[in-house]
Amino acid sequence: MNGRVIETPGWPSTYGGEAKQRVGFFTDTSVCIGCKACEVACKEWNDVPAEQIGFTGDSYDNSGRLGANRWRHVAFIEQKVPVDGVTESAPDSWVQEASRQQLVEQGLEPHGDDSGFRWLMSSDVCKHCTEAACLDVCPTGSLFRTEFGTVVVQEDICNGCGYCVVACPFGVLDQRKDDGRVWKCTLCYDRIGDDMEPACAQACPTDSIQYGPLDELRERAERRVEELQGRGIEDARLYGHDSDDGVGGFGAFFLLLDEPEVYGLPPDPVATTRRLGHNWLAAVAAAGALALGVAASFAGARK
């Protein structure tokens, strides 16, 4: 494997093989139940080391965050949501009875006042960006674009420099403490090459994690948003499906029920290397101006 970009009529790959149709993940958080089956399946299939985190005190989530030893992470967000048509003076019993249908339709539980309680759950993962800054900064070619359009780390040639860690706009990439190398989701590269579904998607009992051709997933996701909004869930939105965003669109995008910040996601991610060429030109121009200034000062001193 090498970092050479090949010219093919399909998805451009740095793998060196024949380009395939681009595939990815669509994670529908509206049906995620927080079972963490995806986390377990990912660890088992990819032999990802276990972690001892336990109760964090922040929520019932006991697995922390994405990292070198956790390539899938199900976030738990507790949220109180207003219930339409319920006045502040309404008795608790009235809220629990008269508004129960609305609560059930929106996936909420009565909270005893004029609001409902819900969990927002989302299985987060590497976004496999179209414009992947981690690829741009890797000095060894350890990070490469596969023929499926996904981004994978070759740990055997990773030198642990950490450039990709700081380049990722999502904070996904991480280094293992024992050897310093970077590890992350491969979208089960070994499985999809054999026409198998990634382990996390196969294990998901509610089909919250969906795998397939990216174009088909985007169409499916748009229909799902229309369906939810038609049922009164107006906050339903897609995150990362737009190819005109700051990273050229995600290879693993999401349907969210609130703002991205609520899920700990950046609202407007931008590839940190997008303006790299412009910055280098600016640096060269600044260096040239400094050199001219120094030369002029020496010339003035001689006179």
N, C-alpha and C positions, 0 to 999 in steps of 0.2 A: 504494500500500500504506500501511496505517496501523496503529496499535496498538489500534484499537477491537476489543473482543471481541464477536463476533456470536453470537447465540443460534440454534443449529441443532440438529436432532435427532441429529446425528452427533458427531464429535470437535470440541470447541470450538476455533476457529481465530481468530488475529488477522490473518489474511490478508485477509479481506473477501469471500472467495468461498464456494462451497458446500463444506461439510465432507465429507470422504471417510472411508473406513475407515482406521483407524490402521495404519500399516506401520512396519517397523523391521528390525533385524538380529538374528540369533541366530548368535553365533560359537562354534563347537564346537572348542575348543582341542585336543581329543584327536586330531583328524585334521589339525591344522596342521603342515606340514612346513617352515615357515620360509623358503619360496621368495621371499617379498616381492613376488610378482606383484601383490598388492593395492596395495602402496605405489606401484609403477610405474604401474599402471592409473589410480590416483587422481590422481597427478601429471599424467599425460598428458591425461586427460579434462578436468580442472579447471584446467589450465595453471598448476599450482603450481610456483613457482621451485625450481630445483635447489639442493642444499646440498653443501658440501664438509666432511664430517665425518671420514671415514676411520676407521682403527683407533683405538678409544677406550682399549684396555687393560683394559676391564672384561669384555668377552666378544667373541664373534665378530659381534655385532650392530654394524653400521657405520652405523646411521641414527639413533642417539640416542634421541629421545623425540618424543611428539606436540608440535606447535607450529604456528605460523602458516604455516610452509612444509612441514609434514608432517601431513596430516590422517588418515593411517593409519600405524600403526607396529607392526611385528612384533617383540615382545620375545623374547629368547633367555635362558632360565634354565637353567644347568647344575645337575644334581641327582644325588646318590648316594642310592639307595633300597635298603633291606634286602631280601634275598631269603629268603622263608620256607623253613624247614627246612634251611638251610645253617649248619653250626656254624662257630665261629671257627677250629677246627683243621683244617677240611676242606681238602684240597689244591686248588690253583688249577685243576688239570685237572678234578677232580671237579665243582667249581663250574661250570666252563664247559660241561661235558658234561651232567651230571645235571640241572642247573637251566636248561639252555638253553630248554626248552619254556616254562617259566614266564616267563623273560626276554622271549621273543618275544611271548607273549600280552600282556604288560604294556608292550610297546614299549621294552624296555630292552636294554642291551648289557652283556656281562660286564665287570666292573671288576677282576677278579683277586683279590678278597678275598670277604668274605661279603656283598657288595652288588652292585647293578646300577647302571649309569649311564644317565641319560636326559636328553634336552632337554625342557624345558617351553617351548612356543612359543605365543604368543597375539597375534593381530592386534588391537591396541587402537584405539579410535576414540571420538569424542564420544558420550556416552551418550544424548543427546536426552531428557533427564529429563522425567518427567511434571510434577513441580514444579521448574521450571527457575529457579534463583536468578538466572542471568544475565539472563533476561527481566525479572525484578522490578526490577533495579537500572539497566537501560539507560535513560538520560535522553532519548534521541533517537528511540526506537522502531526503532533499527537492527536489533535482535534481535527476531524475530517467530516466532510459531507458525504453521506452514503448515496447509493444509487436510488434510494427511496426518498431522498430529500431530508433525511433526519441527520442530526448532529451527534457524533459518537466520539468518545475518548479512547485512544489506544494506550492503555496504562503502561504497556511494556516500553514505550518510548517517551512517556511523560517524564520530564526532568524536575517537576515540582517547583517551577519558577513562580507560579501563582499569578501570572499576568491575566489569565482568563478569569480568575476569581474576581478581580476588581473590575474587569471589563463587562461582566454580565450585569445588565440593568435590573435583573430580578433577584440577584443574590443567590442564585441557584447553585452555582459551582462551589465546591468545597474540597479541602484537602484532608486526607486522613492523617491523624497525628503521628502514627507509627512510621510512615514513610514519606509523607509530604506530597504524594501523588494525588491527582484530581480524579474523582469518580462521580458519575451522574447517570441519569436515565439514558438508556440506549434505545428506547422504544422497542426493547427486546429484539435487537437486530438479528440475533441468531434464530429467533422464532419466525419473524416475518419473512426472512429469506427462504424458509421452508413452507410458506403459505399458512403459517399458524398465527392465531390471534395473540397479541401480547398478554402476558400473564395477568396483569392487573385488570384488563378489560374482560378477560375470560372469567375471572373470579368475581366480578362485580354482580351482585344478585339483583340489582334494580336496573341494570343497563345505564347507569349514570355515566360510566366511562365507555365511550363508543369509539371503535377503531375502524378505519377504512380509507378509501381515496379521499383526499382533502376536499376536493370540489364537491363531492357528494355529501360530505359531512357538513359543509357550509350551507348547502341548500336545505338539508334536514334541520339544521339549527335555526335557520330563519323561519321555517314553518313552525317550529316548536315555540319560538318567541311570539309569533302571531297567535298561536293557540293560547298561550298563557295570558297574554294581554287581553285577548277576547274573553277570558274568564275573570277579568278584573284585576289581574296581577300586573299592574302597570309598570312596576319597577324592573320587570324582566328585561334583560339586555344581553347582548353578546360582547365578549371581551377577547380581543386578539384575532378576530376573523377578518379584519379590514386590511387589505394588502397595501393601503396607503398610509398606514400608521408609521410610527417611528422605527419599527424593526421589520417593515415589509410584510407584516402579518405573522401569526404564530403557526407552527406546525401542530401545536397542541393548544386549542383555544377553549373558551368556557362560556356557558350561559350562567349569568349571575342574577341574583334577586335584589341586589343593592349596589351601591357604588363600589368600584374595585378596592378603594381604600379600606372599606369595612372588612374585606377579606385579607388585608395586608398586602395588596397588590398595587404597584404604581399606576396612577391614572393615565399617564401619557408616557409610556416607556420609549426611550430613544436609544438606538444602537450607539454606544459610546465611541465608536470609530467612524461614525457616519461623516464627520467633518475632519477626519484625520488628514486627508490630503490638503485641505485648506489650511489646517493648523501647521502642517509642515512648511507650506509655502510662506505662511506668515512668519514662522520661526526663521526660515532662510532669509527672508527680506529683512527681518529685524537684525539678524547677525550681519548681513551685508551693510546695513546702515551703521551698525556699531563699528564695523571695520573701517568704513569710510570716515567716520568721526574720529577714530583713533589716528588714522593716517593723516587727516587734516590737522589734528592737534600737533603731531610730530612735525609736520611741514611748517606750521606756524612757529613752533619753538625754534627751529633751525634759522628761520628768518630773523 
